[in-house]
């Protein structure tokens, strides 16, 4: 993750608040690669990713006056929250989150992918680019909840509130996403053999 040290962070905030384009470009250059990766975990279409990043940086630059520094790196964390929220808004607009259902409402269509130790072995041999590609293959609803819970470390209660679903639906979607990802990982590894 891009980490901007305390003095640099304070300088960037001050200069961005003054409308300094050089500071904006510096902040963008330091963070864009990481923010692209964050956004790409939620949104697969690269044109949408570019649009989300543009909107996110515009919001960050125009709203920098509302930012309250907490500790080193909090500016990057603040931008990350903006990128995640913009990604979720796009998924809602495109109605890609409308297919979230409670586990009580459907029969489980996935078989157990494998024993936990086989999955752990497969994941340990997978490089990060392949893993990200497999995460992107998850349906949008599964991928979103998987990212919010497993990567962003949000509790199911917060995810449920953000997405307008029940806590049980969030938990069941995560469980199903994890199982489907396990199957994708194992299938990917078997193709390599």
PyMOL commands that set and color helices and strands:
alter all, ss='L'
color gray80, all
select helices_A, chain A and resi 6-17+21-42+46-66+74-93+103-105+116-124+128-136+140-151+156-163+167-192
alter helices_A, ss='H'
color red, helices_A
deselect
rebuild
show_as cartoon
